[in-house]
């Protein structure tokens, strides 16, 4: 019957979803935020500082609306 596929569906869903969910919380424990953003090279540090200057929070998604008009 159709319900015989449910155990394998849950196993595959857990195998695909748990690593991403786990990394989300591991980043919070190790980095202090839920997003991985390394500052190992100059370009990443420049983008981090730009986002901090424009919005005050470098971890939120920034679009054109974050850039002031003046």
Phi and psi in degrees as a GROMACS rama.xvg file:
@    title "Ramachandran Plot"
@    xaxis  label "Phi"
@    yaxis  label "Psi"
@TYPE xy
-67.3076  -28.8938  UNK-2
-73.1997  -8.12415  UNK-3
-71.9315  -16.8832  UNK-4
-86.3802  -10.255  UNK-5
-62.0604  -44.2862  UNK-6
-60.0988  -43.7009  UNK-7
-68.2813  -34.0044  UNK-8
-62.1432  -44.7725  UNK-9
-67.9543  -36.3579  UNK-10
-65.4466  -45.2341  UNK-11
-67.8223  -40.9668  UNK-12
-62.2103  -41.6753  UNK-13
-67.3327  -39.5239  UNK-14
-65.6433  -31.7565  UNK-15
-85.0647  -37.6851  UNK-16
-87.409  -32.8255  UNK-17
-65.582  -38.6111  UNK-18
-61.2539  -42.3909  UNK-19
-66.29  -41.4899  UNK-20
-65.3645  -40.7198  UNK-21
-66.7245  -41.414  UNK-22
-64.4435  -34.7778  UNK-23
-56.6688  -43.155  UNK-24
-83.4447  -30.6057  UNK-25
-65.8349  -38.4221  UNK-26
-63.5911  -35.7006  UNK-27
-65.9046  -38.9861  UNK-28
-70.6829  -40.739  UNK-29
-89.3837  -38.9196  UNK-30
-101.633  -17.3098  UNK-31
89.1356  1.43629  UNK-32
-143.665  169.796  UNK-33
-87.3147  -2.9023  UNK-34
-116.469  140.044  UNK-35
-89.2344  117.861  UNK-36
-143.029  99.7689  UNK-37
-84.5668  149.129  UNK-38
-115.559  44.8387  UNK-39
-82.2714  -27.5286  UNK-40
-117.282  167.784  UNK-41
-63.8882  -39.2283  UNK-42
-63.1636  -43.8311  UNK-43
-64.7158  -40.0489  UNK-44
-65.2244  -38.1219  UNK-45
-65.0111  -42.1106  UNK-46
-67.3289  -38.3376  UNK-47
-60.6414  -47.7361  UNK-48
-66.4599  -36.5276  UNK-49
-62.9101  -46.9409  UNK-50
-65.3584  -36.6712  UNK-51
-65.7679  -40.008  UNK-52
-69.0049  -40.3138  UNK-53
-77.1761  -42.6581  UNK-54
-119.658  -17.0733  UNK-55
87.2021  -11.003  UNK-56
-136.176  107.964  UNK-57
-75.4067  -4.53604  UNK-58
-102.739  0.0907838  UNK-59
-97.4078  153.73  UNK-60
-70.5087  129.6  UNK-61
-111.804  133.522  UNK-62
-122.046  -163.671  UNK-63
-65.2941  -24.5771  UNK-64
-70.297  -15.5163  UNK-65
-81.7747  -15.3843  UNK-66
-87.6118  126.927  UNK-67
-66.1992  151.333  UNK-68
-79.4835  -19.8454  UNK-69
